[in-house]
Amino acid sequence: MKRILKTLILTVIVSILALSAISCGGGLNGRYVMDDDEAFVTMTELKFKGNKVDMTEYGLTVEGKYEIEGDTLYITVEMFGMKTTEDFAFENHGDYITLDGVKFTKK
């Protein structure tokens, strides 16, 4: 009986940990650089860590927060006391991502 109870408790704990990992698993980590053939785009680099992102645009790097909901990536930045959120059509291909169809390769 004790062995069955221990096995049951261990199974529940492992299940909870697995579900936690899955629910947190959609995040990004690392540095992504825009491909050269997308030169018309002003955003050239993204650095993700946790729920934060450093976004380089027009040569200026701004820190913000990001969130992924389905196939949309939301980036929220605050500048001069104003908070702005931009949304992008998002695809994660592992070694690169696309935002509104623009390719950013992981470095």
ROSE-4610 file (N, C-alpha, C; in Angstrom, 1 decimal, always signed):
// ROSE-4610
residu = [M/M/M/K/K/K/R/R/R/I/I/I/L/L/L/K/K/K/T/T/T/L/L/L/I/I/I/L/L/L/T/T/T/V/V/V/I/I/I/V/V/V/S/S/S/I/I/I/L/L/L/A/A/A/L/L/L/S/S/S/A/A/A/I/I/I/S/S/S/C/C/C/G/G/G/G/G/G/G/G/G/L/L/L/N/N/N/G/G/G/R/R/R/Y/Y/Y/V/V/V/M/M/M/D/D/D/D/D/D/D/D/D/E/E/E/A/A/A/F/F/F/V/V/V/T/T/T/M/M/M/T/T/T/E/E/E/L/L/L/K/K/K/F/F/F/K/K/K/G/G/G/N/N/N/K/K/K/V/V/V/D/D/D/M/M/M/T/T/T/E/E/E/Y/Y/Y/G/G/G/L/L/L/T/T/T/V/V/V/E/E/E/G/G/G/K/K/K/Y/Y/Y/E/E/E/I/I/I/E/E/E/G/G/G/D/D/D/T/T/T/L/L/L/Y/Y/Y/I/I/I/T/T/T/V/V/V/E/E/E/M/M/M/F/F/F/G/G/G/M/M/M/K/K/K/T/T/T/T/T/T/E/E/E/D/D/D/F/F/F/A/A/A/F/F/F/E/E/E/N/N/N/H/H/H/G/G/G/D/D/D/Y/Y/Y/I/I/I/T/T/T/L/L/L/D/D/D/G/G/G/V/V/V/K/K/K/F/F/F/T/T/T/K/K/K/K/K/K]
num = [1/1/1/2/2/2/3/3/3/4/4/4/5/5/5/6/6/6/7/7/7/8/8/8/9/9/9/10/10/10/11/11/11/12/12/12/13/13/13/14/14/14/15/15/15/16/16/16/17/17/17/18/18/18/19/19/19/20/20/20/21/21/21/22/22/22/23/23/23/24/24/24/25/25/25/26/26/26/27/27/27/28/28/28/29/29/29/30/30/30/31/31/31/32/32/32/33/33/33/34/34/34/35/35/35/36/36/36/37/37/37/38/38/38/39/39/39/40/40/40/41/41/41/42/42/42/43/43/43/44/44/44/45/45/45/46/46/46/47/47/47/48/48/48/49/49/49/50/50/50/51/51/51/52/52/52/53/53/53/54/54/54/55/55/55/56/56/56/57/57/57/58/58/58/59/59/59/60/60/60/61/61/61/62/62/62/63/63/63/64/64/64/65/65/65/66/66/66/67/67/67/68/68/68/69/69/69/70/70/70/71/71/71/72/72/72/73/73/73/74/74/74/75/75/75/76/76/76/77/77/77/78/78/78/79/79/79/80/80/80/81/81/81/82/82/82/83/83/83/84/84/84/85/85/85/86/86/86/87/87/87/88/88/88/89/89/89/90/90/90/91/91/91/92/92/92/93/93/93/94/94/94/95/95/95/96/96/96/97/97/97/98/98/98/99/99/99/100/100/100/101/101/101/102/102/102/103/103/103/104/104/104/105/105/105/106/106/106/107/107/107]
x = [+0.8/+0.0/+0.9/+1.9/+2.8/+3.5/+3.9/+4.6/+3.6/+2.4/+1.4/+1.2/+1.1/+0.9/+2.1/+3.3/+4.6/+4.6/+4.3/+4.2/+3.2/+2.1/+1.0/+1.4/+2.0/+2.5/+3.6/+4.5/+5.6/+5.0/+4.0/+3.4/+2.7/+2.1/+1.4/+2.4/+3.5/+4.6/+5.2/+5.5/+6.1/+5.1/+3.9/+2.9/+2.8/+2.8/+2.7/+3.9/+5.1/+6.3/+6.3/+5.8/+5.8/+4.8/+3.7/+2.7/+3.2/+4.0/+4.6/+5.6/+6.4/+7.4/+6.7/+5.6/+4.9/+4.3/+3.7/+3.1/+4.0/+5.3/+6.3/+7.2/+6.9/+7.8/+7.8/+6.9/+6.8/+7.7/+8.5/+9.3/+10.5/+11.1/+12.3/+13.5/+14.7/+15.9/+17.0/+17.8/+18.9/+18.8/+19.7/+19.8/+19.4/+18.5/+18.0/+18.3/+18.9/+19.4/+18.6/+18.1/+17.4/+18.4/+17.8/+18.6/+18.9/+20.0/+20.4/+19.5/+18.8/+17.9/+16.6/+16.4/+15.3/+15.6/+16.5/+17.1/+16.1/+14.9/+13.9/+13.3/+13.5/+12.9/+13.8/+13.2/+14.0/+14.5/+13.7/+14.1/+15.2/+16.4/+17.5/+17.9/+17.6/+18.0/+17.1/+16.9/+16.1/+16.9/+17.0/+17.6/+16.6/+16.3/+15.2/+15.9/+15.3/+15.8/+14.6/+14.1/+12.9/+11.8/+11.1/+10.0/+10.4/+11.7/+12.2/+12.8/+12.8/+13.4/+14.1/+15.3/+16.0/+15.8/+15.1/+14.8/+15.6/+16.4/+17.2/+16.5/+16.2/+15.4/+16.0/+16.3/+16.9/+18.2/+18.9/+20.2/+20.0/+18.8/+18.5/+18.0/+18.6/+18.1/+17.2/+16.0/+15.0/+14.7/+14.6/+14.2/+12.7/+12.1/+10.7/+10.4/+9.1/+8.6/+7.9/+7.9/+7.2/+6.3/+5.3/+4.4/+4.0/+3.9/+3.5/+2.1/+1.1/-0.2/-0.5/-0.5/-0.8/+0.3/-0.2/+0.8/+1.0/+0.8/+1.1/+2.1/+3.1/+4.1/+3.8/+3.6/+3.4/+4.6/+5.1/+6.2/+5.7/+6.0/+5.6/+6.8/+6.9/+8.0/+7.5/+8.3/+7.9/+9.0/+8.6/+9.6/+8.9/+9.7/+9.2/+7.9/+7.8/+6.6/+5.3/+5.5/+4.4/+4.6/+3.7/+3.8/+3.1/+3.8/+3.3/+3.4/+2.4/+2.4/+2.3/+3.2/+3.1/+2.9/+2.0/+1.8/+2.3/+2.9/+3.5/+3.0/+2.7/+2.4/+3.7/+3.7/+4.9/+4.9/+6.1/+6.4/+7.8/+7.9/+9.2/+9.6/+10.7/+11.3/+12.5/+12.7/+13.9/+15.1/+15.7/+17.0/+16.7/+15.4/+15.0/+13.6/+13.2/+11.8/+11.4/+10.1/+9.6/+8.6/+8.7/+7.8/+7.2/+5.9/+5.2/+5.9/+6.4/+7.0/+8.5/+9.1/+10.5/+11.3/+12.4/+13.2/+14.3/+14.3/+15.4/+16.1/+17.4/+18.1/+18.8/+18.7/+19.3/+20.8/+21.5/+23.0/+23.6]
y = [-1.2/+0.0/+1.3/+1.3/+2.4/+2.6/+1.5/+1.6/+2.2/+1.8/+2.3/+3.8/+4.2/+5.6/+6.5/+6.0/+6.7/+6.8/+5.7/+5.8/+6.8/+6.8/+7.7/+9.2/+9.5/+10.8/+11.2/+10.3/+10.6/+10.9/+10.1/+10.3/+11.7/+12.1/+13.4/+14.5/+14.4/+15.4/+15.5/+14.4/+14.4/+15.1/+14.7/+15.3/+16.8/+17.3/+18.7/+19.4/+18.9/+19.5/+19.5/+18.4/+18.3/+19.4/+19.5/+20.5/+21.9/+22.2/+23.5/+23.8/+22.8/+23.0/+23.3/+22.6/+22.8/+24.2/+24.6/+25.9/+27.1/+26.9/+27.9/+27.8/+26.7/+26.4/+27.2/+28.1/+28.9/+30.1/+30.3/+31.5/+31.4/+32.6/+32.7/+33.1/+32.7/+33.0/+33.2/+34.2/+34.4/+35.6/+35.7/+36.9/+36.5/+37.3/+37.1/+38.3/+38.1/+39.2/+39.1/+40.3/+40.3/+39.9/+39.2/+38.8/+40.0/+40.1/+41.2/+41.5/+40.5/+40.7/+41.4/+41.7/+42.4/+43.8/+44.4/+45.7/+46.9/+46.7/+47.8/+47.9/+46.9/+46.8/+47.6/+48.4/+49.2/+48.4/+47.4/+46.6/+45.6/+45.7/+44.8/+43.7/+43.8/+42.8/+42.7/+41.5/+41.2/+40.3/+40.7/+39.8/+39.5/+38.2/+37.7/+37.0/+37.3/+36.6/+36.7/+35.5/+35.5/+36.1/+37.0/+37.7/+39.1/+39.3/+40.6/+40.5/+41.7/+41.7/+43.1/+43.0/+44.2/+44.3/+45.4/+45.5/+46.7/+46.4/+47.5/+47.9/+49.2/+49.8/+51.2/+51.5/+52.8/+53.0/+51.9/+52.0/+52.2/+52.3/+52.6/+51.3/+50.9/+49.7/+50.1/+49.4/+49.7/+48.4/+48.4/+47.2/+47.2/+46.1/+45.9/+44.5/+44.2/+42.9/+42.3/+41.0/+40.3/+39.2/+38.9/+37.8/+37.2/+35.8/+35.1/+34.5/+34.8/+34.2/+33.7/+32.3/+31.7/+32.0/+32.6/+33.0/+34.5/+35.1/+36.6/+36.8/+37.7/+38.1/+39.6/+39.9/+41.2/+41.8/+42.9/+43.6/+44.9/+45.1/+46.3/+47.0/+48.3/+49.2/+50.4/+51.0/+52.3/+53.3/+54.4/+55.5/+56.8/+57.6/+59.0/+58.9/+57.9/+57.8/+57.2/+56.8/+56.3/+54.8/+54.0/+52.5/+52.2/+51.5/+51.1/+49.6/+49.0/+47.6/+47.4/+46.7/+46.3/+44.8/+44.4/+43.0/+42.6/+41.4/+40.9/+39.5/+39.2/+37.8/+37.0/+35.9/+35.3/+33.8/+33.4/+31.9/+31.6/+30.5/+30.0/+28.8/+28.9/+27.8/+27.1/+27.4/+26.9/+27.7/+27.7/+28.4/+29.8/+30.1/+31.5/+31.7/+33.0/+33.3/+34.3/+34.4/+35.5/+36.4/+37.7/+38.6/+39.4/+39.2/+39.8/+39.4/+38.2/+37.6/+37.9/+38.7/+39.1/+38.1/+37.6/+36.5/+37.1/+36.6/+36.9/+35.6/+35.5/+34.3/+34.3/+33.1/+33.1/+33.0/+33.8/+33.9/+33.3]
z = [+0.0/+0.0/+0.0/+0.8/+0.9/-0.5/-1.1/-2.4/-3.4/-3.4/-4.4/-4.1/-2.9/-2.6/-3.0/-2.7/-3.2/-4.7/-5.4/-6.9/-7.4/-6.7/-7.1/-6.9/-5.8/-5.5/-6.5/-6.7/-7.7/-9.1/-9.5/-10.8/-10.9/-9.8/-9.8/-9.8/-9.1/-9.1/-10.5/-11.1/-12.5/-13.5/-13.4/-14.3/-14.1/-12.9/-12.6/-13.2/-13.0/-13.6/-15.1/-15.7/-17.1/-17.7/-17.1/-17.5/-17.3/-16.3/-16.1/-17.2/-17.5/-18.6/-19.9/-20.2/-21.4/-21.5/-20.4/-20.4/-20.5/-20.0/-20.1/-21.3/-22.1/-23.2/-24.4/-24.6/-25.8/-25.9/-24.9/-24.9/-25.8/-26.0/-26.9/-26.0/-26.5/-25.8/-26.8/-26.7/-27.6/-28.4/-29.4/-30.2/-31.6/-32.2/-33.6/-34.4/-35.6/-36.4/-37.8/-38.2/-39.5/-40.6/-41.6/-42.8/-43.6/-44.3/-45.1/-46.2/-46.8/-47.9/-47.4/-46.2/-45.6/-45.3/-46.0/-45.6/-45.5/-46.1/-46.0/-44.6/-43.8/-42.4/-41.4/-40.6/-39.6/-38.4/-38.0/-36.8/-37.3/-36.7/-37.2/-36.3/-35.0/-34.1/-32.9/-32.4/-31.2/-30.3/-29.0/-28.0/-26.9/-26.8/-25.9/-24.7/-23.5/-22.3/-21.3/-20.9/-20.1/-20.8/-20.2/-20.9/-21.4/-21.4/-21.8/-23.2/-23.9/-25.3/-25.4/-26.0/-26.4/-27.9/-28.4/-29.8/-30.3/-31.4/-32.1/-33.3/-33.3/-34.5/-34.7/-36.0/-36.3/-35.6/-35.3/-34.5/-33.0/-32.5/-31.1/-30.5/-29.4/-28.7/-27.5/-27.5/-26.5/-25.8/-24.5/-23.7/-23.6/-23.7/-23.6/-23.0/-23.1/-22.7/-23.9/-23.9/-25.0/-24.5/-25.3/-25.0/-26.3/-26.3/-27.5/-27.2/-28.0/-27.9/-29.3/-29.3/-30.6/-31.7/-32.8/-33.8/-33.9/-32.7/-32.6/-31.5/-31.8/-30.8/-30.5/-29.2/-28.7/-28.1/-28.5/-27.8/-27.3/-26.0/-25.3/-24.8/-25.2/-24.8/-24.2/-23.3/-22.7/-23.0/-23.6/-23.9/-23.6/-23.0/-22.6/-21.8/-21.0/-20.2/-20.9/-22.1/-22.9/-23.2/-22.9/-23.1/-24.5/-25.3/-26.6/-26.8/-27.4/-27.7/-29.2/-29.8/-31.2/-31.3/-32.3/-32.5/-33.9/-34.0/-35.2/-35.4/-36.7/-37.1/-36.8/-36.1/-35.6/-36.0/-36.4/-36.6/-36.1/-35.4/-34.8/-35.6/-36.3/-37.1/-36.4/-35.1/-34.4/-34.6/-35.8/-36.0/-36.6/-36.8/-37.2/-36.8/-36.7/-36.5/-37.6/-37.8/-38.7/-38.0/-38.2/-37.7/-38.9/-39.1/-40.2/-41.5/-41.6/-42.8/-42.9/-42.0/-42.1/-41.3/-41.9/-41.3/-40.4/-39.1/-38.2/-37.8/-38.1/-37.8/-36.5/-35.8/-34.4/-34.6/-33.8/-33.8/-32.5]
